[in-house]
């Protein structure tokens, strides 16, 4: 995901909410695949900003499932920015997060996460 000028805060860095929003989506994709159905975010257990993200950075989101409960799935997300510094590309770890999702049914109530095949 490329960080654009419209995504900046008042100081010209990328707004933290932009990064959080995309991290939530990335985590939800893995949780959805594991639950084989709809999931909702119930907790941002941890979100740590390590380095700023700048306009033009290409941010990658890497997800890993750290826990599967009866109805919930815990996802760890690591975010890296690929940036061009003085004519050379560098990859920088910019943030980490741990987010919990709950599997829900059509009635929007929690339902069990199915056993893994």
Biopython code that builds the backbone (N, CA, C, O; Angstrom):
import numpy as np
from Bio.PDB.StructureBuilder import StructureBuilder

atoms = [
    (1, "UNK", "N", (0.855, -1.153, 0.000)),
    (1, "UNK", "CA", (0.000, 0.000, 0.000)),
    (1, "UNK", "C", (0.907, 1.222, 0.000)),
    (1, "UNK", "O", (1.783, 1.354, 0.855)),
    (2, "UNK", "N", (0.691, 2.122, -0.971)),
    (2, "UNK", "CA", (1.537, 3.320, -1.021)),
    (2, "UNK", "C", (0.930, 4.441, -0.186)),
    (2, "UNK", "O", (-0.253, 4.756, -0.313)),
    (3, "UNK", "N", (1.750, 5.035, 0.662)),
    (3, "UNK", "CA", (1.326, 6.172, 1.480)),
    (3, "UNK", "C", (1.291, 7.424, 0.601)),
    (3, "UNK", "O", (2.266, 7.746, -0.078)),
    (4, "UNK", "N", (0.160, 8.120, 0.624)),
    (4, "UNK", "CA", (-0.073, 9.262, -0.259)),
    (4, "UNK", "C", (-0.176, 10.557, 0.554)),
    (4, "UNK", "O", (-0.389, 10.509, 1.766)),
    (5, "UNK", "N", (-0.026, 11.722, -0.108)),
    (5, "UNK", "CA", (-0.118, 13.004, 0.601)),
    (5, "UNK", "C", (-1.424, 13.190, 1.378)),
    (5, "UNK", "O", (-1.419, 13.816, 2.438)),
    (6, "UNK", "N", (-2.528, 12.665, 0.877)),
    (6, "UNK", "CA", (-3.817, 12.826, 1.574)),
    (6, "UNK", "C", (-3.854, 12.083, 2.913)),
    (6, "UNK", "O", (-4.754, 12.309, 3.723)),
    (7, "UNK", "N", (-2.882, 11.197, 3.148)),
    (7, "UNK", "CA", (-2.853, 10.370, 4.355)),
    (7, "UNK", "C", (-1.985, 10.964, 5.462)),
    (7, "UNK", "O", (-1.704, 10.292, 6.454)),
    (8, "UNK", "N", (-1.559, 12.218, 5.303)),
    (8, "UNK", "CA", (-0.633, 12.811, 6.273)),
    (8, "UNK", "C", (-1.353, 13.497, 7.431)),
    (8, "UNK", "O", (-2.513, 13.898, 7.328)),
    (9, "UNK", "N", (-0.623, 13.615, 8.533)),
    (9, "UNK", "CA", (-1.098, 14.400, 9.676)),
    (9, "UNK", "C", (-0.618, 15.845, 9.507)),
    (9, "UNK", "O", (-0.040, 16.187, 8.475)),
    (10, "UNK", "N", (-0.849, 16.674, 10.491)),
    (10, "UNK", "CA", (-0.481, 18.082, 10.410)),
    (10, "UNK", "C", (1.011, 18.341, 10.297)),
    (10, "UNK", "O", (1.416, 19.440, 9.917)),
    (11, "UNK", "N", (1.834, 17.356, 10.616)),
    (11, "UNK", "CA", (3.289, 17.521, 10.550)),
    (11, "UNK", "C", (3.894, 16.938, 9.277)),
    (11, "UNK", "O", (5.106, 17.001, 9.073)),
    (12, "UNK", "N", (3.035, 16.367, 8.417)),
    (12, "UNK", "CA", (3.520, 15.839, 7.146)),
    (12, "UNK", "C", (3.887, 14.372, 7.152)),
    (12, "UNK", "O", (4.232, 13.822, 6.107)),
    (13, "UNK", "N", (3.820, 13.716, 8.316)),
    (13, "UNK", "CA", (4.035, 12.267, 8.367)),
    (13, "UNK", "C", (2.698, 11.580, 8.113)),
    (13, "UNK", "O", (1.637, 12.194, 8.225)),
    (14, "UNK", "N", (2.768, 10.303, 7.772)),
    (14, "UNK", "CA", (1.530, 9.558, 7.554)),
    (14, "UNK", "C", (0.797, 9.422, 8.890)),
    (14, "UNK", "O", (1.394, 9.060, 9.904)),
    (15, "UNK", "N", (-0.492, 9.714, 8.875)),
    (15, "UNK", "CA", (-1.366, 9.655, 10.039)),
    (15, "UNK", "C", (-1.407, 8.231, 10.585)),
    (15, "UNK", "O", (-1.594, 7.282, 9.825)),
    (16, "UNK", "N", (-1.233, 8.076, 11.897)),
    (16, "UNK", "CA", (-1.228, 6.754, 12.519)),
    (16, "UNK", "C", (-2.504, 5.977, 12.285)),
    (16, "UNK", "O", (-2.470, 4.751, 12.180)),
    (17, "UNK", "N", (-3.636, 6.669, 12.201)),
    (17, "UNK", "CA", (-4.908, 5.996, 11.944)),
    (17, "UNK", "C", (-4.949, 5.311, 10.592)),
    (17, "UNK", "O", (-5.623, 4.293, 10.433)),
    (18, "UNK", "N", (-4.233, 5.858, 9.615)),
    (18, "UNK", "CA", (-4.150, 5.232, 8.287)),
    (18, "UNK", "C", (-3.482, 3.870, 8.415)),
    (18, "UNK", "O", (-3.958, 2.879, 7.861)),
    (19, "UNK", "N", (-2.374, 3.830, 9.151)),
    (19, "UNK", "CA", (-1.645, 2.579, 9.340)),
    (19, "UNK", "C", (-2.494, 1.582, 10.131)),
    (19, "UNK", "O", (-2.524, 0.397, 9.800)),
    (20, "UNK", "N", (-3.183, 2.056, 11.173)),
    (20, "UNK", "CA", (-4.032, 1.179, 11.986)),
    (20, "UNK", "C", (-5.172, 0.589, 11.163)),
    (20, "UNK", "O", (-5.487, -0.594, 11.296)),
    (21, "UNK", "N", (-5.782, 1.396, 10.327)),
    (21, "UNK", "CA", (-6.892, 0.931, 9.497)),
    (21, "UNK", "C", (-6.452, -0.193, 8.564)),
    (21, "UNK", "O", (-7.131, -1.213, 8.449)),
    (22, "UNK", "N", (-5.322, -0.003, 7.903)),
    (22, "UNK", "CA", (-4.838, -1.029, 6.973)),
    (22, "UNK", "C", (-4.361, -2.275, 7.718)),
    (22, "UNK", "O", (-4.510, -3.387, 7.210)),
    (23, "UNK", "N", (-3.795, -2.108, 8.903)),
    (23, "UNK", "CA", (-3.399, -3.264, 9.710)),
    (23, "UNK", "C", (-4.626, -4.075, 10.108)),
    (23, "UNK", "O", (-4.595, -5.305, 10.077)),
    (24, "UNK", "N", (-5.704, -3.395, 10.483)),
    (24, "UNK", "CA", (-6.949, -4.070, 10.859)),
    (24, "UNK", "C", (-7.493, -4.878, 9.684)),
    (24, "UNK", "O", (-7.935, -6.013, 9.863)),
    (25, "UNK", "N", (-7.462, -4.308, 8.503)),
    (25, "UNK", "CA", (-7.940, -5.020, 7.310)),
    (25, "UNK", "C", (-7.059, -6.231, 7.026)),
    (25, "UNK", "O", (-7.573, -7.314, 6.748)),
    (26, "UNK", "N", (-5.743, -6.064, 7.091)),
    (26, "UNK", "CA", (-4.824, -7.177, 6.828)),
    (26, "UNK", "C", (-5.054, -8.317, 7.816)),
    (26, "UNK", "O", (-5.089, -9.482, 7.421)),
    (27, "UNK", "N", (-5.208, -7.989, 9.097)),
    (27, "UNK", "CA", (-5.467, -9.017, 10.102)),
    (27, "UNK", "C", (-6.799, -9.701, 9.888)),
    (27, "UNK", "O", (-6.917, -10.911, 10.078)),
    (28, "UNK", "N", (-7.805, -8.934, 9.494)),
    (28, "UNK", "CA", (-9.143, -9.499, 9.265)),
    (28, "UNK", "C", (-9.145, -10.496, 8.118)),
    (28, "UNK", "O", (-9.909, -11.461, 8.145)),
    (29, "UNK", "N", (-8.310, -10.283, 7.113)),
    (29, "UNK", "CA", (-8.245, -11.225, 5.985)),
    (29, "UNK", "C", (-7.812, -12.601, 6.476)),
    (29, "UNK", "O", (-8.431, -13.605, 6.122)),
    (30, "UNK", "N", (-6.754, -12.662, 7.290)),
    (30, "UNK", "CA", (-6.296, -13.954, 7.812)),
    (30, "UNK", "C", (-7.335, -14.560, 8.749)),
    (30, "UNK", "O", (-7.599, -15.760, 8.682)),
    (31, "UNK", "N", (-7.925, -13.751, 9.616)),
    (31, "UNK", "CA", (-8.949, -14.258, 10.541)),
    (31, "UNK", "C", (-10.156, -14.796, 9.775)),
    (31, "UNK", "O", (-10.699, -15.843, 10.126)),
    (32, "UNK", "N", (-10.573, -14.085, 8.731)),
    (32, "UNK", "CA", (-11.703, -14.515, 7.894)),
    (32, "UNK", "C", (-11.410, -15.866, 7.245)),
    (32, "UNK", "O", (-12.264, -16.752, 7.213)),
    (33, "UNK", "N", (-10.201, -16.007, 6.735)),
    (33, "UNK", "CA", (-9.835, -17.273, 6.086)),
    (33, "UNK", "C", (-9.836, -18.422, 7.089)),
    (33, "UNK", "O", (-10.288, -19.522, 6.772)),
    (34, "UNK", "N", (-9.332, -18.173, 8.298)),
    (34, "UNK", "CA", (-9.295, -19.236, 9.314)),
    (34, "UNK", "C", (-10.693, -19.575, 9.813)),
    (34, "UNK", "O", (-11.007, -20.746, 10.025)),
    (35, "UNK", "N", (-11.535, -18.561, 10.001)),
    (35, "UNK", "CA", (-12.899, -18.777, 10.501)),
    (35, "UNK", "C", (-13.821, -19.312, 9.411)),
    (35, "UNK", "O", (-14.882, -19.868, 9.694)),
    (36, "UNK", "N", (-13.398, -19.135, 8.158)),
    (36, "UNK", "CA", (-14.236, -19.497, 7.007)),
    (36, "UNK", "C", (-15.557, -18.748, 7.048)),
    (36, "UNK", "O", (-16.610, -19.296, 6.724)),
    (37, "UNK", "N", (-15.484, -17.493, 7.450)),
    (37, "UNK", "CA", (-16.679, -16.670, 7.514)),
    (37, "UNK", "C", (-16.390, -15.326, 8.146)),
    (37, "UNK", "O", (-15.245, -14.974, 8.427)),
    (38, "UNK", "N", (-17.448, -14.599, 8.356)),
    (38, "UNK", "CA", (-17.366, -13.217, 8.817)),
    (38, "UNK", "C", (-16.710, -13.098, 10.192)),
    (38, "UNK", "O", (-16.958, -13.900, 11.092)),
    (39, "UNK", "N", (-15.870, -12.079, 10.325)),
    (39, "UNK", "CA", (-15.242, -11.761, 11.609)),
    (39, "UNK", "C", (-15.386, -10.266, 11.863)),
    (39, "UNK", "O", (-15.524, -9.472, 10.932)),
    (40, "UNK", "N", (-15.351, -9.898, 13.139)),
    (40, "UNK", "CA", (-15.352, -8.486, 13.526)),
    (40, "UNK", "C", (-14.193, -8.245, 14.484)),
    (40, "UNK", "O", (-13.787, -9.138, 15.227)),
    (41, "UNK", "N", (-13.675, -7.045, 14.456)),
    (41, "UNK", "CA", (-12.608, -6.651, 15.370)),
    (41, "UNK", "C", (-13.219, -6.386, 16.741)),
    (41, "UNK", "O", (-14.167, -5.611, 16.863)),
    (42, "UNK", "N", (-12.673, -7.032, 17.778)),
    (42, "UNK", "CA", (-13.174, -6.779, 19.131)),
    (42, "UNK", "C", (-12.144, -6.100, 20.020)),
    (42, "UNK", "O", (-12.505, -5.485, 21.024)),
    (43, "UNK", "N", (-10.860, -6.203, 19.664)),
    (43, "UNK", "CA", (-9.838, -5.556, 20.492)),
    (43, "UNK", "C", (-8.568, -5.313, 19.695)),
    (43, "UNK", "O", (-8.103, -6.168, 18.942)),
    (44, "UNK", "N", (-8.029, -4.135, 19.883)),
    (44, "UNK", "CA", (-6.655, -3.867, 19.463)),
    (44, "UNK", "C", (-5.857, -3.994, 20.754)),
    (44, "UNK", "O", (-5.750, -3.052, 21.540)),
    (45, "UNK", "N", (-5.303, -5.184, 20.948)),
    (45, "UNK", "CA", (-4.626, -5.484, 22.200)),
    (45, "UNK", "C", (-3.329, -4.705, 22.360)),
    (45, "UNK", "O", (-2.923, -4.358, 23.469)),
    (46, "UNK", "N", (-2.695, -4.441, 21.235)),
    (46, "UNK", "CA", (-1.419, -3.728, 21.265)),
    (46, "UNK", "C", (-1.177, -3.136, 19.887)),
    (46, "UNK", "O", (-1.453, -3.778, 18.874)),
    (47, "UNK", "N", (-0.669, -1.932, 19.848)),
    (47, "UNK", "CA", (-0.256, -1.311, 18.587)),
    (47, "UNK", "C", (0.926, -0.416, 18.921)),
    (47, "UNK", "O", (0.796, 0.542, 19.682)),
    (48, "UNK", "N", (2.078, -0.736, 18.346)),
    (48, "UNK", "CA", (3.297, 0.008, 18.635)),
    (48, "UNK", "C", (3.846, 0.625, 17.358)),
    (48, "UNK", "O", (4.151, -0.075, 16.393)),
    (49, "UNK", "N", (3.967, 1.951, 17.368)),
    (49, "UNK", "CA", (4.564, 2.672, 16.251)),
    (49, "UNK", "C", (6.063, 2.761, 16.514)),
    (49, "UNK", "O", (6.487, 3.328, 17.520)),
    (50, "UNK", "N", (6.856, 2.208, 15.620)),
    (50, "UNK", "CA", (8.302, 2.143, 15.817)),
    (50, "UNK", "C", (9.051, 3.248, 15.074)),
    (50, "UNK", "O", (10.008, 3.820, 15.596)),
    (51, "UNK", "N", (8.610, 3.540, 13.861)),
    (51, "UNK", "CA", (9.247, 4.559, 13.020)),
    (51, "UNK", "C", (8.165, 5.266, 12.222)),
    (51, "UNK", "O", (7.112, 4.679, 11.977)),
    (52, "UNK", "N", (8.388, 6.501, 11.812)),
    (52, "UNK", "CA", (7.382, 7.189, 10.999)),
    (52, "UNK", "C", (7.294, 6.596, 9.595)),
    (52, "UNK", "O", (8.249, 6.009, 9.086)),
    (53, "UNK", "N", (6.132, 6.765, 8.990)),
    (53, "UNK", "CA", (5.906, 6.401, 7.588)),
    (53, "UNK", "C", (5.804, 7.711, 6.824)),
    (53, "UNK", "O", (5.163, 8.659, 7.277)),
    (54, "UNK", "N", (6.446, 7.752, 5.653)),
    (54, "UNK", "CA", (6.499, 8.984, 4.870)),
    (54, "UNK", "C", (5.733, 8.832, 3.564)),
    (54, "UNK", "O", (5.524, 7.721, 3.078)),
    (55, "UNK", "N", (5.322, 9.956, 3.007)),
    (55, "UNK", "CA", (4.679, 9.964, 1.693)),
    (55, "UNK", "C", (5.609, 9.261, 0.703)),
    (55, "UNK", "O", (6.807, 9.542, 0.655)),
    (56, "UNK", "N", (5.046, 8.350, -0.080)),
    (56, "UNK", "CA", (5.819, 7.600, -1.066)),
    (56, "UNK", "C", (6.312, 6.259, -0.572)),
    (56, "UNK", "O", (6.695, 5.416, -1.383)),
    (57, "UNK", "N", (6.314, 6.031, 0.741)),
    (57, "UNK", "CA", (6.683, 4.711, 1.258)),
    (57, "UNK", "C", (5.667, 3.682, 0.777)),
    (57, "UNK", "O", (4.475, 3.971, 0.673)),
    (58, "UNK", "N", (6.149, 2.484, 0.488)),
    (58, "UNK", "CA", (5.260, 1.369, 0.173)),
    (58, "UNK", "C", (5.238, 0.479, 1.412)),
    (58, "UNK", "O", (6.254, -0.105, 1.789)),
    (59, "UNK", "N", (4.072, 0.383, 2.037)),
    (59, "UNK", "CA", (3.939, -0.337, 3.304)),
    (59, "UNK", "C", (3.396, -1.739, 3.042)),
    (59, "UNK", "O", (2.396, -1.909, 2.345)),
    (60, "UNK", "N", (4.065, -2.736, 3.609)),
    (60, "UNK", "CA", (3.630, -4.133, 3.529)),
    (60, "UNK", "C", (3.183, -4.584, 4.911)),
    (60, "UNK", "O", (3.755, -4.187, 5.926)),
    (61, "UNK", "N", (2.155, -5.419, 4.933)),
    (61, "UNK", "CA", (1.556, -5.901, 6.172)),
    (61, "UNK", "C", (1.688, -7.420, 6.204)),
    (61, "UNK", "O", (1.178, -8.106, 5.318)),
    (62, "UNK", "N", (2.363, -7.945, 7.210)),
    (62, "UNK", "CA", (2.577, -9.383, 7.354)),
    (62, "UNK", "C", (1.806, -9.868, 8.576)),
    (62, "UNK", "O", (1.935, -9.311, 9.666)),
    (63, "UNK", "N", (1.004, -10.910, 8.382)),
    (63, "UNK", "CA", (0.138, -11.392, 9.459)),
    (63, "UNK", "C", (0.520, -12.803, 9.882)),
    (63, "UNK", "O", (1.026, -13.599, 9.091)),
    (64, "UNK", "N", (0.262, -13.086, 11.154)),
    (64, "UNK", "CA", (0.517, -14.405, 11.715)),
    (64, "UNK", "C", (-0.525, -14.660, 12.801)),
    (64, "UNK", "O", (-0.779, -13.805, 13.650)),
    (65, "UNK", "N", (-1.120, -15.845, 12.758)),
    (65, "UNK", "CA", (-2.117, -16.205, 13.760)),
    (65, "UNK", "C", (-1.390, -16.664, 15.021)),
    (65, "UNK", "O", (-0.589, -17.597, 14.968)),
    (66, "UNK", "N", (-1.660, -16.024, 16.142)),
    (66, "UNK", "CA", (-0.977, -16.435, 17.372)),
    (66, "UNK", "C", (-1.890, -17.225, 18.302)),
    (66, "UNK", "O", (-1.410, -17.890, 19.220)),
    (67, "UNK", "N", (-3.219, -17.157, 18.071)),
    (67, "UNK", "CA", (-4.131, -17.886, 18.960)),
    (67, "UNK", "C", (-5.479, -18.076, 18.286)),
    (67, "UNK", "O", (-5.982, -17.187, 17.599)),
    (68, "UNK", "N", (-6.055, -19.263, 18.499)),
    (68, "UNK", "CA", (-7.433, -19.523, 18.075)),
    (68, "UNK", "C", (-8.181, -20.027, 19.296)),
    (68, "UNK", "O", (-7.830, -21.059, 19.868)),
    (69, "UNK", "N", (-9.220, -19.291, 19.694)),
    (69, "UNK", "CA", (-10.052, -19.689, 20.821)),
    (69, "UNK", "C", (-11.352, -20.297, 20.321)),
    (69, "UNK", "O", (-11.446, -20.699, 19.162)),
    (70, "UNK", "N", (-12.354, -20.367, 21.188)),
    (70, "UNK", "CA", (-13.650, -20.917, 20.778)),
    (70, "UNK", "C", (-14.315, -20.067, 19.712)),
    (70, "UNK", "O", (-14.789, -20.584, 18.701)),
    (71, "UNK", "N", (-14.350, -18.752, 19.943)),
    (71, "UNK", "CA", (-14.984, -17.843, 18.982)),
    (71, "UNK", "C", (-14.022, -16.771, 18.476)),
    (71, "UNK", "O", (-14.354, -16.039, 17.544)),
    (72, "UNK", "N", (-12.851, -16.670, 19.070)),
    (72, "UNK", "CA", (-11.937, -15.574, 18.722)),
    (72, "UNK", "C", (-10.654, -16.071, 18.071)),
    (72, "UNK", "O", (-10.248, -17.223, 18.226)),
    (73, "UNK", "N", (-10.037, -15.155, 17.340)),
    (73, "UNK", "CA", (-8.777, -15.425, 16.653)),
    (73, "UNK", "C", (-7.857, -14.229, 16.907)),
    (73, "UNK", "O", (-8.231, -13.085, 16.650)),
    (74, "UNK", "N", (-6.665, -14.502, 17.407)),
    (74, "UNK", "CA", (-5.681, -13.451, 17.651)),
    (74, "UNK", "C", (-4.673, -13.398, 16.520)),
    (74, "UNK", "O", (-4.101, -14.419, 16.137)),
    (75, "UNK", "N", (-4.458, -12.209, 15.989)),
    (75, "UNK", "CA", (-3.560, -12.025, 14.851)),
    (75, "UNK", "C", (-2.463, -11.023, 15.216)),
    (75, "UNK", "O", (-2.737, -9.959, 15.770)),
    (76, "UNK", "N", (-1.229, -11.379, 14.898)),
    (76, "UNK", "CA", (-0.099, -10.457, 15.006)),
    (76, "UNK", "C", (0.166, -9.872, 13.626)),
    (76, "UNK", "O", (0.150, -10.594, 12.629)),
    (77, "UNK", "N", (0.408, -8.577, 13.568)),
    (77, "UNK", "CA", (0.678, -7.902, 12.303)),
    (77, "UNK", "C", (1.986, -7.134, 12.446)),
    (77, "UNK", "O", (2.185, -6.394, 13.410)),
    (78, "UNK", "N", (2.870, -7.319, 11.479)),
    (78, "UNK", "CA", (4.117, -6.561, 11.417)),
    (78, "UNK", "C", (4.097, -5.746, 10.135)),
    (78, "UNK", "O", (3.776, -6.262, 9.065)),
    (79, "UNK", "N", (4.441, -4.472, 10.250)),
    (79, "UNK", "CA", (4.387, -3.561, 9.107)),
    (79, "UNK", "C", (5.779, -3.061, 8.760)),
    (79, "UNK", "O", (6.535, -2.626, 9.629)),
    (80, "UNK", "N", (6.104, -3.131, 7.479)),
    (80, "UNK", "CA", (7.380, -2.659, 6.962)),
    (80, "UNK", "C", (7.136, -1.607, 5.897)),
    (80, "UNK", "O", (6.191, -1.716, 5.116)),
    (81, "UNK", "N", (7.986, -0.587, 5.863)),
    (81, "UNK", "CA", (7.972, 0.410, 4.789)),
    (81, "UNK", "C", (9.187, 0.192, 3.911)),
    (81, "UNK", "O", (10.310, 0.052, 4.396)),
    (82, "UNK", "N", (8.941, 0.167, 2.611)),
    (82, "UNK", "CA", (10.027, 0.177, 1.644)),
    (82, "UNK", "C", (10.148, 1.622, 1.191)),
    (82, "UNK", "O", (9.194, 2.197, 0.667)),
    (83, "UNK", "N", (11.319, 2.205, 1.393)),
    (83, "UNK", "CA", (11.490, 3.610, 1.027)),
    (83, "UNK", "C", (12.797, 3.798, 0.274)),
    (83, "UNK", "O", (13.743, 3.022, 0.413)),
    (84, "UNK", "N", (12.816, 4.844, -0.518)),
    (84, "UNK", "CA", (13.999, 5.192, -1.286)),
    (84, "UNK", "C", (14.725, 6.299, -0.533)),
    (84, "UNK", "O", (14.228, 7.420, -0.425)),
    (85, "UNK", "N", (15.895, 5.976, -0.019)),
    (85, "UNK", "CA", (16.691, 6.937, 0.745)),
    (85, "UNK", "C", (18.004, 7.181, 0.005)),
    (85, "UNK", "O", (18.810, 6.265, -0.161)),
    (86, "UNK", "N", (18.209, 8.402, -0.431)),
    (86, "UNK", "CA", (19.450, 8.764, -1.131)),
    (86, "UNK", "C", (19.755, 7.823, -2.296)),
    (86, "UNK", "O", (20.900, 7.416, -2.491)),
    (87, "UNK", "N", (18.717, 7.482, -3.071)),
    (87, "UNK", "CA", (18.913, 6.651, -4.254)),
    (87, "UNK", "C", (19.015, 5.163, -3.996)),
    (87, "UNK", "O", (19.249, 4.395, -4.929)),
    (88, "UNK", "N", (18.846, 4.740, -2.771)),
    (88, "UNK", "CA", (18.860, 3.290, -2.488)),
    (88, "UNK", "C", (17.606, 2.925, -1.706)),
    (88, "UNK", "O", (17.110, 3.695, -0.884)),
    (89, "UNK", "N", (17.110, 1.721, -1.990)),
    (89, "UNK", "CA", (15.914, 1.250, -1.282)),
    (89, "UNK", "C", (16.309, 0.674, 0.064)),
    (89, "UNK", "O", (17.331, 0.000, 0.194)),
    (90, "UNK", "N", (15.488, 0.949, 1.054)),
    (90, "UNK", "CA", (15.680, 0.313, 2.354)),
    (90, "UNK", "C", (14.322, -0.108, 2.896)),
    (90, "UNK", "O", (13.306, 0.548, 2.666)),
    (91, "UNK", "N", (14.335, -1.212, 3.617)),
    (91, "UNK", "CA", (13.115, -1.708, 4.256)),
    (91, "UNK", "C", (13.231, -1.439, 5.749)),
    (91, "UNK", "O", (14.231, -1.785, 6.378)),
    (92, "UNK", "N", (12.193, -0.817, 6.309)),
    (92, "UNK", "CA", (12.202, -0.411, 7.710)),
    (92, "UNK", "C", (10.959, -0.965, 8.400)),
    (92, "UNK", "O", (9.846, -0.796, 7.902)),
    (93, "UNK", "N", (11.143, -1.627, 9.547)),
    (93, "UNK", "CA", (9.986, -2.074, 10.329)),
    (93, "UNK", "C", (9.411, -0.842, 11.014)),
    (93, "UNK", "O", (10.097, -0.173, 11.788)),
    (94, "UNK", "N", (8.137, -0.546, 10.722)),
    (94, "UNK", "CA", (7.547, 0.702, 11.214)),
    (94, "UNK", "C", (6.522, 0.512, 12.327)),
    (94, "UNK", "O", (6.265, 1.448, 13.084)),
    (95, "UNK", "N", (5.930, -0.677, 12.445)),
    (95, "UNK", "CA", (4.920, -0.882, 13.494)),
    (95, "UNK", "C", (4.649, -2.366, 13.683)),
    (95, "UNK", "O", (4.913, -3.187, 12.805)),
    (96, "UNK", "N", (4.113, -2.684, 14.862)),
    (96, "UNK", "CA", (3.623, -4.032, 15.158)),
    (96, "UNK", "C", (2.270, -3.899, 15.848)),
    (96, "UNK", "O", (1.980, -2.892, 16.495)),
    (97, "UNK", "N", (1.457, -4.926, 15.698)),
    (97, "UNK", "CA", (0.131, -4.905, 16.329)),
    (97, "UNK", "C", (-0.294, -6.316, 16.693)),
    (97, "UNK", "O", (0.161, -7.296, 16.104)),
    (98, "UNK", "N", (-1.172, -6.393, 17.672)),
    (98, "UNK", "CA", (-1.860, -7.639, 18.031)),
    (98, "UNK", "C", (-3.338, -7.283, 18.128)),
    (98, "UNK", "O", (-3.740, -6.451, 18.942)),
    (99, "UNK", "N", (-4.141, -7.929, 17.280)),
    (99, "UNK", "CA", (-5.565, -7.611, 17.183)),
    (99, "UNK", "C", (-6.370, -8.896, 17.343)),
    (99, "UNK", "O", (-5.983, -9.946, 16.829)),
    (100, "UNK", "N", (-7.497, -8.808, 18.063)),
    (100, "UNK", "CA", (-8.381, -9.951, 18.265)),
    (100, "UNK", "C", (-9.663, -9.754, 17.467)),
    (100, "UNK", "O", (-10.283, -8.691, 17.498)),
    (101, "UNK", "N", (-10.038, -10.806, 16.756)),
    (101, "UNK", "CA", (-11.264, -10.834, 15.950)),
    (101, "UNK", "C", (-12.176, -11.922, 16.495)),
    (101, "UNK", "O", (-11.701, -12.919, 17.039)),
    (102, "UNK", "N", (-13.483, -11.734, 16.350)),
    (102, "UNK", "CA", (-14.459, -12.751, 16.748)),
    (102, "UNK", "C", (-15.249, -13.168, 15.521)),
    (102, "UNK", "O", (-15.702, -12.335, 14.735)),
    (103, "UNK", "N", (-15.403, -14.476, 15.375)),
    (103, "UNK", "CA", (-16.193, -15.056, 14.283)),
    (103, "UNK", "C", (-17.668, -14.878, 14.623)),
    (103, "UNK", "O", (-18.093, -15.212, 15.729)),
    (104, "UNK", "N", (-18.455, -14.354, 13.678)),
    (104, "UNK", "CA", (-19.889, -14.152, 13.923)),
    (104, "UNK", "C", (-20.713, -14.794, 12.816)),
    (104, "UNK", "O", (-20.239, -15.009, 11.700)),
    (105, "UNK", "N", (-21.965, -15.092, 13.161)),
    (105, "UNK", "CA", (-22.905, -15.656, 12.206)),
    (105, "UNK", "C", (-23.763, -14.573, 11.571)),
    (105, "UNK", "O", (-23.541, -13.381, 11.779)),
    (106, "UNK", "N", (-24.753, -15.014, 10.787)),
    (106, "UNK", "CA", (-25.668, -14.090, 10.108)),
    (106, "UNK", "C", (-26.436, -13.229, 11.110)),
    (106, "UNK", "O", (-26.847, -12.114, 10.791)),
    (107, "UNK", "N", (-26.628, -13.755, 12.323)),
    (107, "UNK", "CA", (-27.331, -13.004, 13.370)),
    (107, "UNK", "C", (-26.412, -12.011, 14.092)),
    (107, "UNK", "O", (-26.829, -11.331, 15.029)),
    (108, "UNK", "N", (-25.168, -11.942, 13.644)),
    (108, "UNK", "CA", (-24.141, -11.050, 14.198)),
    (108, "UNK", "C", (-23.744, -11.402, 15.636)),
    (108, "UNK", "O", (-23.196, -10.574, 16.364)),
    (109, "UNK", "N", (-24.027, -12.624, 16.019)),
    (109, "UNK", "CA", (-23.642, -13.126, 17.339)),
    (109, "UNK", "C", (-22.411, -14.020, 17.181)),
    (109, "UNK", "O", (-22.218, -14.626, 16.127)),
    (110, "UNK", "N", (-21.570, -14.107, 18.228)),
    (110, "UNK", "CA", (-20.380, -14.957, 18.141)),
    (110, "UNK", "C", (-20.745, -16.400, 17.827)),
    (110, "UNK", "O", (-21.749, -16.928, 18.305)),
    (111, "UNK", "N", (-19.917, -17.009, 17.025)),
    (111, "UNK", "CA", (-20.087, -18.436, 16.750)),
    (111, "UNK", "C", (-18.723, -19.096, 16.781)),
    (111, "UNK", "O", (-17.696, -18.438, 16.611)),
    (112, "UNK", "N", (-18.722, -20.399, 17.000)),
    (112, "UNK", "CA", (-17.461, -21.130, 17.144)),
    (112, "UNK", "C", (-16.634, -21.075, 15.876)),
    (112, "UNK", "O", (-17.155, -21.139, 14.762)),
    (113, "UNK", "N", (-15.336, -20.954, 16.075)),
    (113, "UNK", "CA", (-14.406, -21.058, 14.952)),
    (113, "UNK", "C", (-14.326, -22.537, 14.598)),
    (113, "UNK", "O", (-14.049, -23.359, 15.472)),
    (114, "UNK", "N", (-14.563, -22.898, 13.336)),
    (114, "UNK", "CA", (-14.536, -24.320, 12.975)),
    (114, "UNK", "C", (-13.146, -24.937, 13.164)),
    (114, "UNK", "O", (-12.124, -24.252, 13.112)),
    (115, "UNK", "N", (-13.146, -26.233, 13.380)),
    (115, "UNK", "CA", (-11.879, -26.960, 13.458)),
    (115, "UNK", "C", (-11.138, -26.800, 12.142)),
    (115, "UNK", "O", (-11.747, -26.687, 11.079)),
    (116, "UNK", "N", (-9.817, -26.792, 12.230)),
    (116, "UNK", "CA", (-9.010, -26.676, 11.017)),
    (116, "UNK", "C", (-8.928, -28.032, 10.345)),
    (116, "UNK", "O", (-8.776, -29.057, 11.010)),
    (117, "UNK", "N", (-9.029, -28.036, 9.014)),
    (117, "UNK", "CA", (-8.947, -29.304, 8.249)),
    (117, "UNK", "C", (-7.576, -29.902, 8.320)),
    (117, "UNK", "O", (-7.334, -30.960, 7.738)),
]
sb = StructureBuilder()
sb.init_structure("model")
sb.init_model(0)
sb.init_chain("A")
sb.init_seg("    ")
for serial, (resi, resn, name, xyz) in enumerate(atoms, 1):
    if name == "N":
        sb.init_residue(resn, " ", resi, " ")
    sb.init_atom(name, np.array(xyz, "f"), 0.0, 1.0, " ", f" {name:<3s}", serial, name[0])
structure = sb.get_structure()
